[in-house]
Amino acid sequence: MSTGLVIGLIYRNETTKAQFGQIVTGLKAGFVALPYTLNGSLVTKVHESGCHAVIVEGNDEGEQDSSHIEALISELPDIPVYAAFREPGVDVIRRLMRVGARDVIPIPPSEEDLKRELSRLKTGLGPDVDARKGRIISVINSKSGSGATTIAVNIACDIAAMDEDLKVALIDLDIQFGSVSLYLDVKWQANVMDALGQASRLDKTMFNAMMSRHDSGLYALPAPNKITRLDRVSSADVKKFLDVVKQTFDVVVLDLPKAINDWNEEILKASDSIYVVIQRSLAVLRDARLLMSYFHSVGIDDSDITIVDNRYRSKHSTVTDKQIYDTLKIENMVRIANDYDAVMGSQDHGMPLSKHAKHSRISKDIHQISENILEELTGEKREQAGLLGRLIGRH
């Protein structure tokens, strides 16, 4: 049973992230890891992530410096802030406690100490803490037909199957040409317009009743089976819809339309991560560049964007990695192999690639993306399921 708490960690090194992530998630609390290098956007990220408390790793190199922790305490007056040091000095502890730090936690952390603090936090925050604060992952084509739906469906199925403690949703918001319903063999209860059309009175109970469950553990909501005018949805509808979605699910994967309008902008700005799907052609890169310019104009940060180099074929492309970076200026990029037969076969059978073509290159590429997302969400690195891992697991 989840505690309902979401704990943020502002970390300086990966070991600290792994140590805190393992304990916090083991105690059934949500875990959000934010690198110290985000600097000016840290406070915004803490609020967007719905953190109930934040642990800040201090600088242990040379003379212990707590100035950045003191600054965060003043910028987060409504959120308990903990400091974490390997060997905190008495002067540092006194200074931090004077400016309002909740406590100073040693690194590596003690499970018993964290359990006690989580219990105190939940008691102090009251019953509202049980509300979920779902993470929104949006997938959008840079050019129609680039493969966003295939990627959204399979990422969502993978995450749901990999962590049964997470409640995962897949929602098709392409209300004109959405095709999520073709990828999953599910008896559909409703479609996304049923929810958006009743957004003003939508709540968790009603929304749960509309969702259909897949064998992977995933909950899904398809697009309508007829073309719907984009102006039938308003920004106010979408805002209320997203509030309910985030309260109902831990992870929400959205398959977005290739459309720029007020309500789609509302979704993109509310997204924790945006996966932009491209292919290696100049026409697609041109559209992707226009999309990046649009993102910048509405305040979407490059750190929230990942470029998905889909249908990658190493020997058959005139577009290089350097050209992609020079055009889009995005550091985060992942590749997915080209395998038309596997994708078409999985769609025809209504099952995810992890079941239809588990050992295919494309399935492995998408699974790796899903694992990276899950690691970011939970702070835990999954064990490799190779022969050595299986042999060790027997003992």
C-alpha positions as semicolon CSV with decimal commas, in nm:
position;residue;x (nm);y (nm);z (nm)
1;M;0,000;0,000;0,000
2;S;0,141;0,340;-0,101
3;T;0,194;0,600;0,173
4;G;0,078;0,869;-0,071
5;L;0,388;1,077;0,009
6;V;0,615;1,213;-0,263
7;I;0,974;1,275;-0,152
8;G;1,208;1,485;-0,365
9;L;1,586;1,443;-0,364
10;I;1,817;1,713;-0,500
11;Y;2,133;1,512;-0,552
12;R;2,496;1,570;-0,646
13;N;2,602;1,215;-0,728
14;E;2,435;0,900;-0,859
15;T;2,524;0,689;-0,553
16;T;2,326;0,919;-0,325
17;K;2,032;0,905;-0,567
18;A;2,038;0,523;-0,569
19;Q;2,069;0,495;-0,189
20;F;1,777;0,726;-0,110
21;G;1,566;0,597;-0,400
22;Q;1,592;0,236;-0,289
23;I;1,484;0,311;0,068
24;V;1,211;0,567;-0,011
25;T;1,044;0,351;-0,276
26;G;1,086;0,046;-0,053
27;L;0,881;0,234;0,206
28;K;0,607;0,277;-0,062
29;A;0,654;0,652;-0,104
30;G;0,687;0,835;-0,435
31;F;1,042;0,941;-0,523
32;V;1,147;1,229;-0,748
33;A;1,521;1,271;-0,817
34;L;1,637;1,613;-0,938
35;P;2,004;1,679;-1,027
36;Y;2,166;1,976;-0,851
37;T;2,275;2,102;-1,196
38;L;1,918;2,218;-1,274
39;N;2,006;2,526;-1,065
40;G;1,745;2,799;-1,122
41;S;1,465;2,562;-1,220
42;L;1,489;2,343;-0,907
43;V;1,215;2,520;-0,712
44;T;0,978;2,503;-1,010
45;K;1,051;2,132;-1,057
46;V;0,987;2,060;-0,689
47;H;0,645;2,224;-0,709
48;E;0,557;2,060;-1,044
49;S;0,648;1,717;-0,904
50;G;0,407;1,754;-0,612
51;C;0,676;1,689;-0,349
52;H;0,562;1,680;0,013
53;A;0,922;1,712;0,137
54;V;1,268;1,763;-0,014
55;I;1,605;1,619;0,081
56;V;1,902;1,825;-0,042
57;E;2,247;1,667;-0,071
58;G;2,511;1,902;0,065
59;N;2,855;1,970;-0,074
60;D;3,104;1,756;0,121
61;E;3,408;1,855;-0,082
62;G;3,652;2,058;0,125
63;E;3,480;2,289;0,373
64;Q;3,112;2,190;0,399
65;D;2,898;2,447;0,216
66;S;2,532;2,478;0,310
67;S;2,451;2,805;0,133
68;H;2,251;2,642;-0,148
69;I;2,044;2,447;0,107
70;E;1,974;2,766;0,304
71;A;1,861;2,936;-0,021
72;L;1,622;2,648;-0,101
73;I;1,474;2,660;0,250
74;S;1,386;3,025;0,199
75;E;1,242;2,956;-0,150
76;L;1,032;2,659;-0,032
77;P;0,863;2,798;0,281
78;D;0,568;2,555;0,262
79;I;0,770;2,236;0,203
80;P;0,985;2,064;0,470
81;V;1,350;2,066;0,362
82;Y;1,605;1,815;0,491
83;A;1,981;1,842;0,444
84;A;2,199;1,536;0,377
85;F;2,574;1,513;0,439
86;R;2,821;1,226;0,471
87;E;2,975;1,361;0,791
88;P;2,784;1,676;0,888
89;G;2,981;1,914;1,107
90;V;2,827;2,059;1,423
91;D;2,847;2,416;1,289
92;V;2,666;2,318;0,967
93;I;2,390;2,139;1,159
94;R;2,337;2,438;1,389
95;R;2,330;2,684;1,098
96;L;2,078;2,476;0,901
97;M;1,849;2,417;1,197
98;R;1,848;2,792;1,271
99;V;1,730;2,877;0,918
100;G;1,453;2,616;0,924
101;A;1,589;2,280;0,805
102;R;1,361;1,997;0,923
103;D;1,660;1,777;1,005
104;V;2,006;1,674;0,884
105;I;2,027;1,319;0,747
106;P;2,355;1,126;0,723
107;I;2,470;0,969;0,396
108;P;2,428;0,676;0,345
109;P;2,079;0,705;0,493
110;S;1,932;0,472;0,752
111;E;1,606;0,299;0,656
112;E;1,485;0,328;1,015
113;D;1,548;0,705;1,023
114;L;1,371;0,763;0,691
115;K;1,077;0,548;0,794
116;R;1,037;0,754;1,110
117;E;1,052;1,082;0,915
118;L;0,798;0,962;0,657
119;S;0,562;0,868;0,937
120;R;0,601;1,215;1,092
121;L;0,543;1,380;0,756
122;K;0,225;1,187;0,686
123;T;0,089;1,264;1,032
124;G;0,163;1,633;0,988
125;L;0,021;1,657;0,636
126;G;-0,311;1,487;0,714
127;P;-0,543;1,275;0,494
128;D;-0,494;1,475;0,171
129;V;-0,149;1,319;0,134
130;D;-0,310;1,003;-0,006
131;A;-0,394;1,188;-0,328
132;R;-0,169;1,078;-0,613
133;K;0,049;1,324;-0,803
134;G;0,084;1,146;-1,134
135;R;0,376;1,202;-1,369
136;I;0,275;1,297;-1,722
137;I;0,479;1,159;-2,013
138;S;0,371;1,297;-2,351
139;V;0,464;1,143;-2,685
140;I;0,424;1,347;-3,004
141;N;0,525;1,306;-3,368
142;S;0,739;1,574;-3,527
143;K;0,571;1,471;-3,853
144;S;0,256;1,261;-3,881
145;G;0,324;0,889;-3,918
146;S;0,662;0,890;-3,743
147;G;0,557;0,622;-3,492
148;A;0,447;0,806;-3,175
149;T;0,153;0,573;-3,106
150;T;0,366;0,259;-3,131
151;I;0,614;0,409;-2,886
152;A;0,350;0,543;-2,643
153;V;0,162;0,211;-2,630
154;N;0,471;0,001;-2,573
155;I;0,634;0,231;-2,317
156;A;0,310;0,235;-2,116
157;C;0,272;-0,145;-2,131
158;D;0,636;-0,196;-2,033
159;I;0,618;0,034;-1,729
160;A;0,292;-0,124;-1,609
161;A;0,437;-0,474;-1,643
162;M;0,771;-0,387;-1,480
163;D;0,630;-0,230;-1,162
164;E;0,295;-0,360;-1,039
165;D;0,298;-0,107;-0,753
166;L;0,258;0,177;-1,002
167;K;-0,086;0,255;-1,141
168;V;-0,018;0,337;-1,507
169;A;-0,251;0,493;-1,765
170;L;-0,231;0,531;-2,144
171;I;-0,459;0,795;-2,296
172;D;-0,508;0,863;-2,668
173;L;-0,567;1,238;-2,706
174;D;-0,550;1,234;-3,086
175;I;-0,927;1,286;-3,108
176;Q;-0,929;1,291;-3,488
177;F;-0,699;1,008;-3,597
178;G;-0,600;0,825;-3,278
179;S;-0,524;0,455;-3,314
180;V;-0,432;0,326;-2,966
181;S;-0,743;0,103;-2,978
182;L;-0,588;-0,093;-3,267
183;Y;-0,278;-0,184;-3,067
184;L;-0,441;-0,343;-2,763
185;D;-0,686;-0,633;-2,750
186;V;-0,918;-0,476;-2,492
187;K;-1,293;-0,446;-2,444
188;W;-1,324;-0,068;-2,434
189;Q;-1,554;0,092;-2,174
190;A;-1,545;0,448;-2,309
191;N;-1,329;0,691;-2,510
192;V;-1,142;1,008;-2,420
193;M;-1,421;1,237;-2,544
194;D;-1,657;1,076;-2,292
195;A;-1,424;1,209;-2,023
196;L;-1,344;1,548;-2,179
197;G;-1,711;1,608;-2,256
198;Q;-1,792;1,578;-1,885
199;A;-1,478;1,746;-1,755
200;S;-1,665;1,987;-1,527
201;R;-1,807;1,701;-1,318
202;L;-1,530;1,445;-1,372
203;D;-1,385;1,285;-1,058
204;K;-1,167;0,986;-0,974
205;T;-1,458;0,743;-0,941
206;M;-1,609;0,838;-1,277
207;F;-1,270;0,837;-1,449
208;N;-1,175;0,495;-1,313
209;A;-1,504;0,356;-1,445
210;M;-1,417;0,478;-1,796
211;M;-1,074;0,313;-1,808
212;S;-1,021;-0,033;-1,956
213;R;-0,756;-0,265;-1,817
214;H;-0,504;-0,452;-2,031
215;D;-0,335;-0,783;-1,940
216;S;-0,011;-0,598;-1,868
217;G;-0,181;-0,414;-1,580
218;L;-0,209;-0,098;-1,787
219;Y;-0,525;0,115;-1,781
220;A;-0,613;0,269;-2,119
221;L;-0,856;0,518;-2,270
222;P;-0,876;0,529;-2,653
223;A;-0,965;0,810;-2,893
224;P;-1,321;0,818;-3,035
225;N;-1,383;0,601;-3,342
226;K;-1,489;0,900;-3,550
227;I;-1,324;1,233;-3,634
228;T;-1,396;1,495;-3,370
229;R;-1,350;1,867;-3,424
230;L;-1,057;2,004;-3,224
231;D;-1,265;2,301;-3,108
232;R;-1,496;2,067;-2,917
233;V;-1,227;2,060;-2,645
234;S;-1,130;2,366;-2,439
235;S;-0,827;2,449;-2,228
236;A;-1,052;2,451;-1,920
237;D;-1,171;2,097;-2,004
238;V;-0,813;1,977;-2,040
239;K;-0,698;2,143;-1,718
240;K;-0,971;1,973;-1,513
241;F;-0,912;1,644;-1,698
242;L;-0,538;1,650;-1,619
243;D;-0,604;1,728;-1,252
244;V;-0,823;1,418;-1,220
245;V;-0,583;1,202;-1,423
246;K;-0,289;1,297;-1,199
247;Q;-0,491;1,225;-0,884
248;T;-0,592;0,882;-1,017
249;F;-0,267;0,743;-1,164
250;D;0,102;0,736;-1,074
251;V;0,222;0,744;-1,436
252;V;0,025;0,881;-1,732
253;V;0,143;0,827;-2,091
254;L;-0,032;1,058;-2,339
255;D;-0,039;0,998;-2,714
256;L;-0,078;1,354;-2,846
257;P;-0,208;1,482;-3,179
258;K;0,022;1,668;-3,418
259;A;-0,172;1,988;-3,361
260;I;-0,088;2,323;-3,209
261;N;-0,380;2,478;-3,026
262;D;-0,465;2,610;-2,680
263;W;-0,559;2,278;-2,520
264;N;-0,267;2,081;-2,663
265;E;-0,036;2,356;-2,541
266;E;-0,192;2,318;-2,194
267;I;-0,102;1,947;-2,201
268;L;0,253;2,001;-2,325
269;K;0,326;2,263;-2,059
270;A;0,185;2,033;-1,789
271;S;0,401;1,739;-1,904
272;D;0,692;1,620;-1,692
273;S;0,860;1,466;-1,999
274;I;0,801;1,509;-2,372
275;Y;0,920;1,250;-2,625
276;V;0,941;1,395;-2,976
277;V;0,948;1,122;-3,241
278;I;1,153;1,184;-3,554
279;Q;1,285;0,990;-3,851
280;R;1,607;1,056;-4,039
281;S;1,489;1,276;-4,322
282;L;1,533;1,647;-4,391
283;A;1,155;1,703;-4,410
284;V;1,103;1,549;-4,064
285;L;1,397;1,744;-3,918
286;R;1,250;2,067;-4,052
287;D;0,920;1,999;-3,874
288;A;1,103;1,896;-3,557
289;R;1,296;2,222;-3,560
290;L;0,970;2,418;-3,589
291;L;0,833;2,218;-3,296
292;M;1,141;2,298;-3,085
293;S;1,100;2,668;-3,162
294;Y;0,739;2,649;-3,054
295;F;0,835;2,471;-2,729
296;H;1,083;2,748;-2,650
297;S;0,822;3,017;-2,721
298;V;0,582;2,873;-2,459
299;G;0,849;2,815;-2,194
300;I;0,909;2,439;-2,225
301;D;1,260;2,357;-2,107
302;D;1,500;2,153;-2,324
303;S;1,573;1,929;-2,025
304;D;1,212;1,802;-2,040
305;I;1,248;1,696;-2,405
306;T;1,386;1,369;-2,544
307;I;1,429;1,314;-2,918
308;V;1,330;0,962;-3,028
309;D;1,521;0,863;-3,341
310;N;1,266;0,610;-3,468
311;R;1,302;0,346;-3,743
312;Y;1,678;0,387;-3,726
313;R;1,880;0,213;-3,997
314;S;2,255;0,270;-3,961
315;K;2,346;0,202;-4,325
316;H;2,061;0,373;-4,504
317;S;2,052;0,734;-4,388
318;T;2,214;1,049;-4,519
319;V;2,122;1,239;-4,199
320;T;2,392;1,215;-3,931
321;D;2,378;1,243;-3,551
322;K;2,564;1,575;-3,580
323;Q;2,305;1,714;-3,821
324;I;2,025;1,616;-3,582
325;Y;2,197;1,786;-3,288
326;D;2,295;2,095;-3,488
327;T;1,935;2,132;-3,605
328;L;1,747;2,058;-3,281
329;K;2,004;2,145;-3,009
330;I;1,862;1,876;-2,777
331;E;2,107;1,667;-2,573
332;N;1,870;1,381;-2,486
333;M;1,827;1,140;-2,776
334;V;1,739;0,771;-2,793
335;R;1,722;0,532;-3,090
336;I;1,466;0,273;-3,186
337;A;1,548;0,019;-3,456
338;N;1,345;-0,018;-3,773
339;D;1,131;-0,335;-3,772
340;Y;0,815;-0,293;-3,978
341;D;0,718;-0,661;-3,960
342;A;0,735;-0,676;-3,580
343;V;0,527;-0,358;-3,541
344;M;0,262;-0,466;-3,791
345;G;0,246;-0,814;-3,635
346;S;0,201;-0,675;-3,285
347;Q;-0,073;-0,440;-3,406
348;D;-0,255;-0,715;-3,597
349;H;-0,253;-0,936;-3,286
350;G;-0,349;-0,652;-3,049
351;M;-0,055;-0,712;-2,819
352;P;0,255;-0,512;-2,717
353;L;0,593;-0,583;-2,872
354;S;0,718;-0,725;-2,541
355;K;0,481;-1,019;-2,596
356;H;0,459;-1,045;-2,973
357;A;0,831;-0,996;-3,053
358;K;1,010;-0,990;-2,719
359;H;1,357;-1,062;-2,860
360;S;1,338;-0,820;-3,153
361;R;1,573;-0,522;-3,162
362;I;1,283;-0,275;-3,157
363;S;1,130;-0,438;-2,849
364;K;1,463;-0,422;-2,667
365;D;1,516;-0,056;-2,764
366;I;1,172;0,047;-2,636
367;H;1,217;-0,162;-2,322
368;Q;1,542;0,023;-2,249
369;I;1,362;0,357;-2,276
370;S;1,092;0,226;-2,040
371;E;1,354;0,111;-1,790
372;N;1,520;0,455;-1,799
373;I;1,184;0,621;-1,730
374;L;1,111;0,382;-1,445
375;E;1,455;0,438;-1,293
376;E;1,398;0,813;-1,306
377;L;1,057;0,772;-1,142
378;T;1,162;0,537;-0,864
379;G;1,535;0,602;-0,822
380;E;1,600;0,228;-0,853
381;K;1,811;0,065;-1,124
382;R;1,659;-0,265;-1,231
383;E;1,869;-0,581;-1,232
384;Q;1,967;-0,711;-1,572
385;A;1,771;-1,021;-1,666
386;G;2,060;-1,195;-1,841
387;L;2,198;-1,544;-1,773
388;L;2,435;-1,423;-1,500
389;G;2,154;-1,234;-1,326
390;R;1,929;-1,540;-1,336
391;L;2,203;-1,766;-1,198
392;I;2,277;-1,525;-0,912
393;G;1,906;-1,490;-0,840
394;R;1,882;-1,863;-0,766
395;H;2,094;-1,839;-0,455
